[in-house]
Amino acid sequence: MLETNILTEHGTKLGEFGHAGDDHVVPFEVGPLDVRGRAVQLGPMLDAILSRHDYPEPVARLLAEACVVTVLLGTSLKFEGKFILQTRTDGPVDMLVADFSTPNALRAYARFDADKLAAATAAGDVTAEALLGSGVLALTIDQGTYTQRYQGIVQLDNTSLEEAARTYFRQSEQIPTDLRLAVAQLVLPGGRKQWRAGGLLAQFLPEAPERMRLADLPGGDGDTAEAVLDPTDNSWQELLALLATIEPAELIDPTVGTERLLYRLFHEHGVRVFDEVHVADRCSCSPDKIRGILDGFTAEEIKESTEEGRIRVECEFCSTRYEFDPADFVAVE
């Protein structure tokens, strides 16, 4: 007779199912629909990143969305490297950066104009589209020093990050892709607030490439009446219909969880989940890296960087402070 209380390598008993929990990206597959994807709920890690800078709520929400998109895409890398999401726009939040280093390190930072943000808040217009304004979203894959970076650029013109990500896949990878994001600030016992976010990314990957055909983007070479009206595969249409049923609360509710949400969506077809990827709040800054930058400064730059006899540097991502003696650096002539 089979012993049913033997533990698996994940600590669960045979016949039981372990849940990934917060801060773990769960890859999944829905075979009958030819769909693969990833889903995640970010909790304590995201809260630590956002709380460290004490961002205003609208800014924190935008950066949380950027973090979700970044971990969903970054954890798909099959090599040692980085995935970087960055916006540069003319809105109140003029820059967002989320940086994922394999296998699991995330850091993120937002820059905003306090006066513009206050004006937008007073006007009651703090949507993602209004806060970003016009500019560009850059999605960069960096495999290291001796390889060429791949970068996809998406125009942001009063566009949400969710919609911009869809456009990126449409124009860069030409893979039918849909994305759902949600962010909320929960009130915990005792009144303390905690940021949570969730997201689900699904891609249509049939064996027959012709089934992936979508209408071209407006203005593209294939932007003909026939291409625009060409119906998408029924399996993909069914997936879109299923994803449209997702409520934002389901993406962030810890009592639902990632696997339970996937079961709710795809139980009729059957959904297979793979080993989760833990994501950690971990910055790549270090004294040696900062020292290496300062080694390249000119004498004038060393002088300008010195205050009260010391050079003080603060990492914009993790807020770690570093202090150096100017005499330690040989200025570049």
C-alpha positions in Angstrom: 0.0 0.0 0.0 1.3 3.5 -0.9 2.4 5.5 2.1 0.4 8.8 1.9 2.3 10.8 4.5 5.6 10.9 2.7 6.8 14.5 2.2 7.7 15.8 -1.2 10.7 18.0 -1.8 8.5 21.0 -1.3 7.4 19.9 2.2 3.9 18.8 1.2 2.5 15.3 1.6 1.9 13.2 -1.5 -1.6 13.9 -2.8 -1.6 17.4 -1.3 -1.0 20.6 -3.1 1.4 23.3 -1.9 0.5 26.9 -2.5 3.2 29.4 -3.7 1.9 32.3 -1.5 3.0 35.9 -1.7 6.1 37.1 -3.7 6.2 33.9 -5.8 5.6 33.9 -9.6 3.7 30.8 -10.7 4.2 29.7 -14.3 1.1 27.8 -15.8 -0.1 26.1 -18.9 -3.6 25.5 -20.2 -3.0 22.8 -22.8 -6.5 22.7 -24.5 -6.3 26.5 -25.2 -2.6 26.5 -26.2 -2.0 29.0 -23.5 1.1 29.6 -21.3 1.5 32.3 -18.7 2.6 33.5 -15.3 0.7 34.8 -12.3 1.8 36.5 -9.1 0.7 38.1 -5.9 3.2 40.6 -4.4 2.9 41.3 -0.6 5.6 42.0 2.0 8.3 42.4 -0.6 6.4 45.1 -2.5 5.3 46.8 0.7 9.0 47.1 1.7 10.0 48.7 -1.6 7.2 51.2 -1.6 7.2 52.0 2.2 11.0 52.6 2.1 10.4 55.8 0.1 7.1 56.8 1.6 5.7 57.5 -1.9 2.4 59.4 -2.2 -0.4 56.9 -2.9 -0.9 57.6 -6.6 2.9 57.3 -7.2 3.1 54.0 -5.2 0.3 52.5 -7.2 2.1 53.2 -10.5 5.4 51.8 -9.2 3.6 48.7 -7.9 2.1 48.1 -11.4 5.6 48.5 -12.9 7.0 45.9 -10.3 4.3 43.4 -11.3 5.0 43.7 -15.0 8.7 43.5 -14.4 8.6 40.3 -12.3 6.1 38.6 -14.7 8.5 39.2 -17.6 11.8 39.0 -15.8 11.2 35.6 -14.3 10.7 34.2 -17.8 14.4 34.8 -18.7 16.3 31.6 -19.3 19.8 33.1 -18.8 21.7 35.2 -16.4 20.9 38.8 -16.9 18.5 41.7 -16.3 15.1 42.8 -17.3 14.6 46.5 -16.9 11.3 48.5 -17.3 11.7 52.3 -17.5 9.4 55.2 -18.3 10.4 58.7 -19.3 7.4 61.0 -19.6 6.2 64.6 -19.2 3.6 63.8 -16.5 3.7 64.3 -12.8 5.5 60.9 -12.5 8.2 61.5 -15.0 10.2 58.3 -14.4 9.6 54.8 -13.2 12.3 52.2 -13.0 11.9 48.5 -12.1 15.0 46.3 -12.4 14.9 42.5 -12.2 18.2 40.6 -11.9 18.1 36.8 -12.4 17.3 34.6 -10.7 15.0 36.6 -8.3 16.2 40.1 -7.3 13.9 43.1 -7.8 14.5 46.8 -7.1 12.4 49.8 -8.1 12.3 53.6 -8.0 9.9 56.4 -9.0 10.6 60.1 -9.6 7.8 62.6 -9.5 7.2 66.4 -9.5 5.5 67.2 -6.2 3.9 70.4 -7.5 2.5 68.7 -10.6 1.3 65.8 -8.5 -0.4 68.1 -6.0 -2.2 69.9 -8.9 -3.4 66.6 -10.4 -4.6 65.5 -7.0 -6.5 68.7 -6.5 -8.1 68.3 -9.9 -9.1 64.7 -9.1 -7.1 63.4 -12.1 -4.7 60.8 -10.7 -5.3 58.0 -13.2 -2.2 56.2 -14.5 -2.7 57.8 -17.9 -2.8 61.3 -16.4 0.2 60.7 -14.1 2.4 59.4 -16.8 1.4 61.8 -19.6 3.3 61.4 -22.9 6.6 59.8 -23.4 8.1 56.3 -23.8 8.2 53.0 -22.1 11.4 51.1 -22.6 11.7 47.3 -21.9 15.3 46.2 -21.9 16.8 42.7 -21.7 20.5 42.8 -20.8 22.5 39.5 -20.9 25.8 41.0 -19.7 28.9 42.9 -20.7 29.7 40.9 -23.9 26.3 40.8 -25.4 24.1 43.3 -27.2 21.1 44.7 -25.3 17.6 44.1 -26.7 15.3 47.0 -26.1 11.6 47.5 -27.1 10.2 51.0 -27.0 6.5 51.7 -26.7 5.0 55.2 -27.0 3.1 56.4 -24.0 0.4 58.9 -24.9 -2.1 59.0 -22.0 -1.7 55.2 -21.9 -1.7 52.9 -18.9 1.2 50.5 -18.1 -1.2 47.5 -18.7 -2.1 48.7 -22.2 1.5 49.7 -23.0 2.7 46.2 -22.1 0.1 44.7 -24.4 1.3 46.9 -27.2 4.9 45.9 -26.5 4.1 42.2 -27.1 2.0 43.1 -30.2 4.8 45.0 -31.9 8.0 43.4 -30.5 7.2 39.7 -30.0 4.1 39.4 -32.2 2.6 36.9 -29.7 -1.0 37.3 -28.8 -0.7 38.4 -25.1 -3.1 39.7 -22.5 -2.3 41.1 -19.1 -4.3 41.9 -15.9 -2.9 44.1 -13.1 -4.3 45.2 -9.7 -2.9 47.2 -6.8 -4.4 47.9 -3.4 -3.4 49.1 0.1 -4.9 46.9 2.8 -5.6 48.1 6.3 -4.2 45.5 8.8 -5.2 45.0 12.4 -3.9 48.0 14.4 -4.4 50.4 11.6 -1.2 49.7 9.7 -1.4 49.7 5.9 0.2 47.3 3.6 0.6 47.4 -0.2 -0.3 44.4 -2.3 -0.4 43.9 -6.0 -1.2 41.1 -8.4 -1.0 40.3 -12.0 -1.6 37.6 -14.6 0.0 37.4 -18.0 -1.2 34.9 -20.6 0.2 34.1 -24.1 -1.3 32.2 -27.0 1.4 29.7 -28.3 -0.2 27.1 -30.6 2.0 24.7 -32.6 0.7 26.1 -35.9 2.1 29.6 -36.3 -0.8 30.7 -38.6 -3.2 30.4 -35.7 -1.3 33.2 -34.0 -2.1 35.7 -36.7 -3.5 39.0 -35.4 -4.6 42.2 -37.1 -1.6 44.5 -37.7 -1.1 47.6 -35.5 -2.7 50.8 -37.0 -0.4 52.1 -39.7 1.5 48.8 -40.1 2.4 47.3 -43.5 -0.4 44.7 -43.2 -3.1 47.2 -42.1 -5.6 46.3 -44.6 -9.4 45.8 -44.2 -8.9 42.1 -44.6 -6.2 42.0 -41.9 -8.2 44.1 -39.5 -11.3 42.0 -39.8 -9.4 38.7 -39.7 -10.9 36.7 -36.8 -8.5 35.5 -34.1 -8.4 31.9 -33.2 -11.4 30.7 -31.1 -9.1 29.4 -28.3 -7.6 32.9 -27.9 -11.0 34.5 -28.0 -12.1 32.1 -25.2 -9.0 33.0 -23.2 -9.8 36.7 -23.5 -13.3 36.1 -22.4 -12.1 34.2 -19.3 -9.6 36.9 -18.4 -12.3 39.5 -18.7 -14.1 37.9 -15.8 -11.2 38.5 -13.4 -12.1 41.0 -10.6 -9.2 43.2 -9.4 -9.8 42.0 -5.9 -9.1 38.4 -7.0 -5.6 39.3 -8.1 -4.6 40.7 -4.7 -6.7 38.8 -2.2 -4.4 36.6 -0.1 -7.3 34.3 0.7 -7.7 33.6 -3.0 -4.1 33.0 -3.9 -2.6 32.5 -7.3 -3.3 28.8 -7.7 -7.0 29.1 -6.6 -7.4 32.0 -9.1 -6.0 29.9 -11.9 -8.3 27.0 -11.0 -11.3 29.4 -11.0 -10.4 30.6 -14.5 -9.4 27.3 -16.2 -10.9 24.4 -14.2 -13.1 23.4 -17.2 -10.0 22.9 -19.4 -7.5 21.9 -16.8 -4.5 24.1 -15.7 -1.0 22.8 -15.0 1.3 24.9 -12.7 5.0 24.7 -12.5 7.6 25.4 -9.8 7.2 28.9 -8.5 10.0 31.5 -8.6 10.5 33.4 -5.4 11.1 37.2 -5.9 13.1 39.1 -3.3 13.6 42.8 -2.5 17.3 43.0 -3.2 19.4 45.9 -4.6 22.6 45.4 -6.5 24.4 48.4 -5.1 27.5 48.0 -3.0 30.5 50.0 -1.7 32.7 48.5 -4.4 30.3 49.5 -7.2 30.0 53.1 -5.9 33.8 53.3 -5.4 34.3 52.1 -9.0 32.1 55.0 -10.3 33.9 57.6 -8.1 37.3 56.3 -9.4 36.3 57.7 -12.8 35.5 61.2 -11.6 37.6 64.2 -12.5 39.3 66.4 -9.8 36.5 68.9 -10.3 33.8 66.3 -9.9 35.4 64.9 -6.8 35.5 68.5 -5.4 31.9 69.1 -6.3 30.8 65.9 -4.6 32.6 66.6 -1.4 30.7 68.1 1.6 32.2 68.7 5.0 35.2 66.6 4.0 33.3 63.5 2.9 31.6 62.2 -0.3 28.2 60.9 0.6 26.1 58.8 -1.8 22.6 57.4 -1.3 21.2 54.7 -3.6 18.0 55.9 -5.2 16.6 52.3 -5.2 17.2 51.0 -1.6 18.1 54.3 0.2 21.4 52.8 1.5 23.9 55.5 2.4 27.6 55.3 1.6 30.4 57.5 2.7 33.9 57.9 1.3 37.0 59.9 1.9 37.8 62.1 -1.1 41.6 61.4 -0.6 41.0 57.8 -1.5 40.4 58.6 -5.1 42.9 59.4 -7.8 41.1 62.0 -10.0 41.0 61.4 -13.7 42.9 64.2 -15.6 
